């Protein structure tokens, strides 16, 4: 998802599966976004600061830090080449079970995949995260209600279909018995039309 925020271009991506080409992929998407708004004939100064935020569910970097920022630096010097290049990686597998900052709490919310995880996140003191958890619960409840309604509707259709099939089978059996007793087609049709 790409956004234009405060004259900066921001791309946010959540990657669940390990991808051996992920570094090249995110660099490719950063480059496309960086050049996307420069119109033909425009000055290079019009290029905007471009930031990618990669929330990944696998470990990419060594160490225990869940957040890694990649910047364009001049090799051998502690000098930034350009502030227009910025990549942030948040490794969900490195998030503490006891988040201390609001950023860690949000990442724990993104990483939650069980009711126990959501309950832990909901216990936070941040009202906005509590509201987000409530939205997830409401969506889940809506899904359950829709599924129950779908199953009830299916049961009604199945019942109607079974009843029709039983009637047809019973009618066929009665007609066969009437024919076996020697009744003519006209007599059978006359009796059946009374029903």
N, C-alpha and C positions, 0 to 999 in steps of 0.2 A: 504494500500500500504506500503510495507516494503522496506527500503533502507539501504544500508551500506555506511555511510558517515563518513569520517575521523576516521575510526576504531571504529565507534559507530553504533549500530543498531537502526534504527528509524522506527517506525510504525505510519503512519498518517491515521486517520479515520475520516470521516464526518458522523455524525449520525443525521438524520432529525427528526425521531419520538422518543418520550419519551419511554425509556426502563427501567423498574423497576430493571432489573438485570444488568444494564449497568456497574456498578462498578465491579461486579464479572466478567463480560465479558471482560472488558478492562484489568483486572488483569490477567485473563486466557491467553489472547493474548500476554500480556507482558511476562508472564512466558514461553510460547511456543517459542517466539522470542529469549528470553534470553538464553535458552538452545539449540536452534536450530543449532548453529554452533560449539558447543563443541563436538569434535570427540572422539570416544572411546579411552580411555587411555591418553587423554590430561590432562594437569594440569589445575586446576580450575582458575589459574591466566589468562588463555586464554579467559575466559568469558569476553565479551565486555560490555561497558556501553550501556544500553538499554533504549531507550526513547520512550514513546508513546505520540503522539500529537492527542488529541481528540477535534475535532471541532463539537460542539453539538448545535442543534437548540432548546434546552430546558434548563431550569434552574435546575442545580444539587446542587449547593451550596448556602448557605445563603449569604446575602450581595449583594453589587452592583458591586463588582470587576468581570470583564469579564474573567480574567485569574486566574486560581488556579493551583499552582504546588504542587504535592504530592511527598514527598521524604521519604526514609527509615530513620527515626530518632529514637534515643534511648529515650524511654518514660521517661519523667521527666527531661530530660537534653536537652540542645540545641546543640546536637551533632549528626552529620550524621553517621549512621551505615555503609552505603555503598553509594558511588557515582554512582554505577552501576544501581541503581533503580531511574527512574525519569518518572513521568507522568505529562503531561500538559493538562489542560482542558480550552478550549475557549468557553464561553457561548455566542452564537450569539445574543440572546435576550437582553443581557446587553451592547451591543456595542452602543456607543454614536452616534447620528445622525451627530455630528460634530467631526469626528475623528481628533486627534492631532498627533498621531504617525503613522509611516508607517505600523506598525503591525495592528493598528486599521483600517487603510485604506484598507489593504488587507482583513481583516475580514469583513469589510463593503462590499467589492467587492463580497466575497463569499456569503454574506447574501442577496445581491441584488436580487429582484424577480420582479421588474417592471421597465419599461422604465425610470420612474422618479428616481428610485434608481440608475440606471446605469448612468443617466445624472449627478446626484449628485457626484457619484464616479469619473466620467470622469473629473469633474471640479477640481480634485486634481492636485497638482503641480508635482506629480510623473509620469514621462514619461512612466515607465514600466506599471503602472496601466492604464494609458490612452491607451497604446497599447493593454493591455488585454481586455479592454472594446471594442476597435475597433474589435478585433478578435471575441468577442461575437456578435457584430452587424453584422460582415461579415458572420458569421455562420448562424445567424438568417436570413439574406438576402438570402443566398444560399438555406436555407430551404424553404423560400417563393418562390424562383425561381423554385426549384425542384417541389414544390406543384403545381405551375401554369403549369409547363410542364406536370405533371402527369394528371391534370384536362383537359388540352388541348388534350392529347393523349386519355384519356377516352372519351371525347366528340367526337373525330374522330371515335373511335371504335363504340360508340353508334349510331352515324350517319350512318356508314357503315352497321351496323346491322339492323337499322330501314329501310334503303333503300332496303336491301336484302329482309326483311320481306314484305315490301310493294310490291316489284316486284313479290314475290311468291304469295301473296294474289291476286294481279291483274291478274297474269297468271292463277291461279285457277279459278277466276271469268270468265275470257274469255273462258277457256275450257268448263266450265259449260254452258255458253251461246251458244257456238258452238254446244255442244251436244243437247241442248234444241231446236236448230233450225234444228236438224236432220242430222248433219254432222257425218260421220263415223270417227273411230279412225285413219284410214289411211289418210283421208283428213285433220284432225286436226293436225296430226304429220307432214304432208307435209307442212302445212302453218307455223307451229311453227318452223320448221327447217330452214325456209327462214330467220328468225330473227337471 
